[in-house]
Amino acid sequence: MLRFACLILFFVMLSCKNEVRLTQEKPVARVLDKTLSAADMKGIFPEGVSAEDSIQIARNFIEKWVRKQLLLNKAELNLTEDEKDVKEQIENYRSSLLIYKYEQSLLKQKLDTTIRNEEIEAYYNQNTSNFLLNRDIVKSIYIKVPRSAPEIYKLRQWYRSDDPASINSLEAYCFQYAETYDFFNESWVDFSGLLEKIPVQIGNPGNFLHYRQTIEASDSVYYYFVRVYDYALKGDPSPFELVKNDIEKIILNKRKIRLLNELETSIYSDAQNRGQFTLYE
């Protein structure tokens, strides 16, 4: 083990400092007729890694290599010749990989990734049925305040008001006394998740939201206040701002598909004009 550690340390010093090129392959492991050399491990060490960590990285790499070779040997011994004939699979994989790399290079060069807001809105308006909500959502204020907090009656007035002075007073009060104060008036949240924070049972959330804007509840320790500014029900079209990023991805993906189809058609037509392929009936 000491000899193994010294060998790995020696290799790490050569690999990290790049001061000496390996003139011969030093073996570090062997499985049957397969040998792993120090040269095979040149790229596994991160820059600046300590000697102690390098030894552990090397041990892990060698262990995985040994296991892989043992499994490969078992496969070679137990599979039939037909099962071991993977030339066609390898060629298919190589072809797919080369095409993929070429397509990605082309997309990087030619794909227009600028998507105007008008284009997103147009797609949303034409496809609202594809963006239906699977839950009730709200924009709201949620306040949880100890029953011992002073002047609760003022809090009741402020959280129901749209007056800027009342909102400022509400924020100052909650900053000082509230256990929790969440201002969701600019973002959508799951209504059922909000109800889980309140000791109240609502049998029909959709009907409730249609007629009520506030919820007040209490237990032995806290008062709970909720004000709903806006809502959307399960089955309704999802609010635009919730699906805007998804629509951007959809539009971009459609552009990718169109560009790649145009590429394929162009290559086909050019090859046909040049007589580079023949179709036999």
Buried (B, 14 or more C-beta within 10 A) or exposed (E): EEEBBEBBBEBBEBBBEEEEEEEEEBEBBEBEEBEBBBBBBEEBBEEEBEEEEBBEBBBEBBEEBBEEBEEEBEEEEEEEEEEEEEEEEEEEEEEEEEEEEEBEEBBEEEBEEEBEEEEBEEBBEEEBEBBEBEEBBBBBBBBBBEEEBEEBEEBBEBBBBEEEEBBEBBBEBBEEBBBEBBBBBEEBBEBEEBBEBBEEEBEEBBEBBEEEEEBBBBEEEBBBBBBBBBBBBBEBBBBBEBBBEBBBEBBBEEBBEEBBEEBEEEEEEEEEEEEEEEEEE
